[in-house]
Amino acid sequence: MGYERSDVNPRGVFIFLIGLFASLTFALLAMMWLFGLMTSERRAVKTAFQADEAPPPPRLQVSPHREMKALRAEEDAILGGYGWVDRANGVVRIPIERAMDLLARRGLPARTETERTK
């Protein structure tokens, strides 16, 4: 009573192994088909972009430190120099140091009583 009286069913094991092999083969063929499909779409996208065109954004920076230094130098030149903002309306840009000196000498314009109550 304490043991099995029959052995493993070889026919059931054989059917299981055939089913396992068939499902693995189907999965392999499906993956090969999907990878082939993706590769052909990738080739189509690559041919759409020419070699001389820049890739779509976002683009990776080649040298972030050098680009940041160039950006800061450009901003400092704008902030520290004279230039036109709107020539037609006579709006100019002056250096920050000069603007602070002018503001310290002249002061801010005083508000009228009607402006204070708003």
Order of alpha helices (4+ residues) and beta strands (2+ residues): alpha-alpha-beta-beta-alpha-alpha
